[in-house]
């Protein structure tokens, strides 16, 4: 951890954009204390009421994989995704069960850890620690102060918090990508300075990339770091050179780490699952609702799928407004030579994420997990630039350095107040956060309903039906496996959970059966069926996620059952 906030050098250039600050040292102890506080605050946001929302369909698949591992050892369960995260989830579930069996947890039920919490806890922990990795990378490239701002932004941003609170692979992909680049840029500095041996950093980078690949199969992100390396190779004075032999060792270590973290890749069943997934045969639904309109949501549809501007709208409405403005200010600064060589790592990161994910036809907001840090780092650069400009203006106006420094601190703290207040205001339903530009609470859940609601009310819906349904009642939803799981936990294994998309099964529905219409689960395949109920009959139960309507549950009577069956027969 560097003690200098000013003299960071990447290969050839010293950042000069903020050079007017003068050479100041940041206490190592103060920096460590600040980082510890940042990580703790980030973890507190991520772990708060972690089990408040029910499992999503995706998370239930992970739970089934954990159960399969525990029952049969290493298997190809959920084999389209690597094993590392599922291994961590298995450890968390086992630890939670052990804790729940202790006398302390038995005597105090409030201390027991739910399955939902246990399944999400590894992501929350790794997400909180990501702040530390962001600091280590950014401080190496741009200095301690910008590193701290970027780390704070990640810790308190409601969007980043929400990504880390679901049991999906993206959090772990990002963590190991950043860990690899911590070693990568440190190896660059050691090689350029000639002080010490850079090889240990190269091998650590390789191991981290192996773990990254064992988190999610997205190898093209290796190109970010490799491209950053190669832009310096045409400069004769560059000392940061690997050579063929070291590259062979590098990829050998990466492969070994990948196999160690993902041994199920050796199972034939895993390759079968991956082939099925790559052929887009695992797509359970025919569309995605974005801003009230349904779009086909397949990767290979390219620009004919979900709109190219999907993630740009996401940035505009899901980030706190000062962060959006700071990003807009920081982006052109990345093209200024005075910022130093570290800007190239950010530029490659932006390029290799935004170009492919803009044109691919299949989009989900959680994919933005990998892009969010570079957006926040760019915002940190922009925020720091504005703070410096204010400081210079005050210094020239009043000729009081202390007043100028105070003004600079106020600008930064004021900007950081917005995301922390935003996160606190939507806790624990962080995915619903929508900024003023997006319409605030009135528009919450209307831009990306599938990802904003993410089946969070399915548990409550199953519980409500379990207390009201007759023996053997049918229940239609777009998440039949999820409803069946929670119905069984409620002691109603007799309920028959069916898919709304199965029109043949829907024709068998009679009075007394239930239909769940969940926001975020609107598709081409169920529009006519749901329209036969909405506006023609009143829901028996309305559920909300926080203050936002999330689920309507219909209990069919003779009239509504007849209309529903007729719609299914068309």
N, C-alpha and C positions, 0 to 999 in steps of 0.2 A: 504494500500500500504506500503510494507516494506521499511524501509530506509536502511536496511542492505543488501549488495550484497553478504555477506559471510556466515552468520550464519543461513541460512534457514535449518530447520529440519522438515522432514516429520514424520514418526512415530518413527523410532528407530535409523536411521543413519544420520549423518551429511555429506553432500557432501564434499569429501576431494580431488577430482580430481583437483580442481582449488585452493586448500588451500594455495598454495605458493604465491598467490597474497598478502597475509597479510590482516589484517582487515581494510577495508576502508569503509567509509560511503558515500552514494550517497545522495546528497541534495534532500529532498522531493520536493522542489519547482522546481529544475532542472528536476527531473523525470517527474513531471506533465507537465511542459512545453514541454519536449521532446515527451511525449505521445500525447499531443494536436497537435503538429506538425506532428507526424506520422499519426494520424487519418486524419488530414486535407489534407496531401499529398495523402494518400490512397483514400480519398473521391474525390479529384481533378482528379486523374487518372480514377476513376470509373465513374464519372459524365461527363467527357469531351466528348462532341459530343455524348451524350447518345442515341440520336435519329437518328444518322447518318446511321444506318443500319435498313432495314425494319424488320417487325415482322417475326418471324419464325412460322411454323405451330403450334408448341407447345404453343407459346405465344398467337397466335390467339385464341386457345382454352381457355386460361385464360381470354382473353378479352370477349369472348362470355359468360363465367361464370359470369364475373362482370356485363355484361349487363342483364343477367338473374336475378341476385340478385337484381339489381336496378328496374327491371320491376315487379318481382313477390315476392320479399322478399327472405327468405332462401329457397333454392331449392337443388336438388341433382345434379345440373349442375357440370360437371367435378368431379363427386362424388368419383371417384377412388382415388382422392387426397384430403387431409384434407382441412379444410376451412380457417385456420389462414392466410396463405399467400394471398388467394383470398380476404379476408376481408381487408388486408392491401392494396392490389392493388385497391380495390374499393374506399377506402378512398383517395388514391393518384389520381385516375382518377377524382373523384368528386372535389378534391381540385384544380386540374389543370384546370378543366372547370370553376370553380369559378374565378381563377386567370385570365384566358383568357378573361373573361367578364369584367374585371376591365378597367377603362378608360386608365390607364397606359399601359396595355398590348394591348388595342385597338389602342392606338396612336403609339405604337412601336411593330409592328408584330414580330420583332426579339426576343422579350421578351416572346412571347407566347410559351407555353409548348405543345409539340406534344403528341399524344397518345402513341407513342413508348417510349418517355422519361418518361411520367407519369407512364406507366406500369412497367418500369424497375427501377424507382427511389427508391422504398423501398429496393430492393436488393442491390443497390449501397450503400445506407445508412447503412444497416445492415452489408454489407461486409466491409465497412470502419471501423465500430465500432468493428468488429471482432478482429482487431489489439489490441485493448484495452483488450479484454478478453484473447487473447493469452498471452499478457504480464502478466496479473494477475495470470493466471495458472502457467506459466513458472517461473515467479519470486518467486512464493511460493515454487516451487519445486527445482529450480536450481540457483536462485539469480537474482538480478536486471539486471545485464549486459547481461546475456543470454536472459532474458525476453525481453529486448529492441531490441536485434539483431533479435530475432524471430518475434517480432512485426513489425519491419522494413521490413523484408523479405516478410511478408504477404502483407504489404501495397503496395510494389512496384513490386511484382512478376507479370509478364504479364498474367500468367495462372490463378492465383487467381483473378486478376482484371477481366479477361474475364468471369469467372464463375459468378461473382457478377453482371455482366451487362446483364444477361438474366433473364427473369421473370420465374424462375423455383424454386422448393421447396428446393433444396439442400443448398442454402445459409442460409435459415432460420433454417433448420435442424442443420447445423453446429453451428450457432449462439447460439441457445438454449442449445445445447450439451455443448458448452464451458461455457456458463453462469452457467449451472448446476454444472460443475466441478470447477468453481471458488468458489462456495459455499461449494462444497464437500471437497476440500482440505483445505479450511479455517476452516471448521468444524473439520477436522482431527487435525489440528494444535491446535485449541482451546481445543479439548478433551484431547490431549496428554499433553498440558501444564498445564491443570487444572485451567486455568485462564479464567473465564467466562463460559457461558452455550453454548454448541455446538448445542442444539436443534433448535434454529432459523435458523442456517445454513442448518440443515437437511431438514427442511420444505421448505426453499427457493430452495434447490436442487430439492426436489420433484415437486414443482410448475414449475421449469424450465424444468424438464423432461416431465411434462405434456404438456407444450408448444412445446417441441421438437416433441413429438408424434403427436401434432396437426399441425405440419409442414410437416411431411412425415412419412408414416407408416413403420418405420424401427426399431422395438423395440429391436432388438438384440444388438444395440449399448449401451443399458443400461448395458449390460454385461461387458463393459469396466470398468465402475466405480465400479460396484458391485464386479467384480473380484479383482480389486485393493483393495477394502475394505477387502475382505475375506483372502487375503494373510497375513494379520496381526493378524487374529483372533487366530492363533495357538501359538502366542507369549504371554506367561503369563503376561508380564509387560504392554501389550497394554491396553490403556484406551479408545481407540476409539472403542466402542462397542454400537450397537444399541439395541439389544434385540427384542423379538417378538412383543411386544406392540408398540415400536417405528416404526418397519417395517410396521405394520398394518396402523399406522397413516400416515407414509410416502406414502404408495401406495394409501391410501384414498385421501390425498392431491393431489397426482399426477393425480388420476382419476378425481377429481373435476376440476383441472386446465385444463385437457384435454377436458372435456365436456364444460367448459366455453369458451375455444378457438375454439372448433370444435362442436358446437351444431347440425350441419347437420348430424352428425353420428347417430342421433336418427331417421332420416328419412328412411323409407323402401327403397325409391329409391336409397339412398346412398349405402345401402348394395347390392342392385342389381348391381349397377355400379362397386362396388368392386369385386363382384363375377365374373362379365364379365372380368374385368381386370386381376384378379388372374388366370382365365382360359386362359390367353394370347390371348383373342379375340379382344383386342384393338390394337394389333400389325398391323399397317397400311401397312407395307412393309415387303418383304420376306427376306431381307438380309441387310448387312452392308459392305461398302467398307473400307477395312483396308490395307494400303500399296499397293493399286492397285489390290487387290484380294477381291472377294465377299465371304462373309461367312454368314451362317444362324445365326441370332442374336436373339435367344430365351433363356431365363434363364434356362429352363428345359432341354436344349440340353447339358448342362454342358460342358465338354471338347470337344464336337462335334460342339459347336457353335463358337463364335469368339475366337481366339487363347488365350491361357492362358497367353501369354507374352504381351498382349495388353497394359496393364497399365505400364509395365516395359519399353516398348518402349516409351510410352508417357512421362514417367519421363526422359528418356534419351535424347529426342529431344525437349521437351517443357520447360524444366527448364534451366535457365542460367548455363553455364558450371561450374563456380565456386560453384554454389549451388549443382550441382550434385556431384562434388568432395567432398564438405564439408559433404554431406549426407553420402557418402561412408566412410569418415573418422569417422563421428559421430556414425554410426550404431554399430560398435564393442564396442564403449565406453559405450553403453547402457548395456552391459553385465559386466561392471566393477563395483564392489561393491563400490568403492570410489565415484562414481557418486551420491550415495544416493538412498533413497527409491523411489524418484520421477520417476526414470527410469522405474519402473514397470508399471506406468500408461501409459507411451509411448509404452512399449512392448505389453501390452494388446491392446492398440489402434491399433498398427501395425498388431497384430495377428488377431483381430476381423474384420479388414477391408480387409487386403490382402489375407487371406486364402479363405473366401467365394467369394470375387470378382475376384479372380484368376481363380477359377474353374467354376463359373457360366457362362453359355453360352451367355447371353445377356449383352452387354457392350456398354456404352456411356461414353465419356470423362467427362461429367459433374458429373458422379458418383464419380469422383476422388476429388470433392470438399471436401468431408469428410476426405479424406486421406491427402490432401495437407498440412494442418497445422502440422501434426505429422512429415511429411517429412521435412518441413521447420524448425521445432523445433530441429529435429535431426541434420539438417545442421547447425543450430545456435550453437549447442554443439560442432560439429566438427570444425567450424570456430573459435570458442573461444579457443578450444584446440590448434589449429595451431598458433593462435595469441599469446597464452601463451608460446608456444615452441619457437617462434621467439623472444619473449621478454626475455626469459631465456638465449637464445644464445647470444643476444646482451649484456645483463647485464654481462655475464661471459667474453665476449670479450672485452668490453670497460669499464666495471665497472662504468657505468653512468646510474642510474635509470631513469633519465628523457629521455635519448635516447631510453632506452628499452621500456618505456611507449609510446613514440612517434611511435616506430616501431610497437608495438602491435596495436595501433590505425590505423596506415596506412594499416596494413594487413586487418583489418575488413572493413575499408572504401573502399579499393580497391575491395574487394570481393563484397560489396554492390553496387558498381558502375555498375557492369555488368547488374544486373536485372533492375536497374532504367533506364539505357541507352536503354536496350532492350524494356522496356515498352514505352519509349518515341519514339522509332524508328518505332513502329508498330501502334501507336495511330491513329485512334480509333479502328482499327481492330486487337485487341489483340489476338484473337484466332489463327491468322495466324502466330504468332511468332514461329520460328523454329531456334534452336541454330546451332552453327557451326557443331556440331557433326551430326545433322540431315540434314545438307546441306544448311541451311540459306534460303534466299528468293527464291532461285531456286527450293527448295523442298516444299515451303510453300503451304499448302493445299493438299498435296499428301499423307499424312499419315492417317489422320482421316477426309476425306473431308466432311462427313455429319456434323460433329461437328465443323469443322473449318469454313465452309461457313454458315451453319445453316440458310439457306434461306435468307441471308442478302441482296441479290440482287433481291429478288422477287418483291419488291415495284418498283424498277427501271424498271424491265422487264415488269410489267403490265403497267407502264406509257408509255414506248416506244411503246408497242403494241397499247395502247389506241389512240395514235396519228396517227397510220398507218392503223389500221384494218378497213375493210369495215363493214357495218351494219350487225350485227348478225353473225360475224365471229366466228369460233370455235377456241379455244385455248387449246392445250394439254400440260399438265405438270404433275409432281408428287405431286404438291400442289394446286389442283384446288380450294379449299376453299380460300386459301391465294390470288391467282390470282384474283378470283372473288371479294374478299374484296377490293383489291386495284384498280381493274378496276371500281368498283362502285364509289369509292372515286374520280376517274378521270372522272366521268360522263359517263361511258360506261357500263351501266347495261344491254345493249343489247348483249354484248359479252357472248358466251357460253363457260364456263370453264369446261374442262373435264379431267379425269385422264388418263395418258398414259397407266396405267395398264388395263384400260377398252378397250380391243381389239375390242369388238363389236362396241363401239362408234367410235373408230379410223377408222373403215372401212367406215365411212360416210364422212371422210375428203375429201375436194376438194381444187382446186387451190384457193389461197387467205386466207386459214386458216393458223394458226400459231402453231408451236411446240417449246416448251421451253425445252432445255436440260441443266439442272443445275448441276454443279459439286456438289457431295455429294448426288445426287439423282439417282445414278446408282443402278439398282437392277437386279436380275435374270429375273424378269417379263418384263423389258423394254429393255434389251440388244439388242435383235434382231431389235426392232423398231428403236432405236437410231442409230444402225449401218447402217440402210437403208438410213439414212440422212448423218451421219458423213462420210466424205471422198468421198461422191458422189455428194454433193451439198454444196455451200457456205452459211454460216449463213448470214442472212440479218442484224443482229445486234450482236455484241460481247460486253459483259459487263465485267468489272473487279471490284474486291473488293480490293481497294488500287491499288497495282501494279500487282495483281494476277488475271488471267482470271477466271471468275466465272460462266458465263452463255452464252450460244449460242442460239440465237433465229432464227428459220428457218421460212421463209414465203414460203409456198408451191407453186410451179408452176405446170404445167400439168405433167411434168416428175417426179418430186419429189413426188407429190401427188400420182401418180400411184404406185411408188415404195413403198411408205409408207403404202398404203392400202393393197398392196400385202403382205407386211411383217406382217401386223395386221391380215391377213386372215390365216396365216400359223398356 
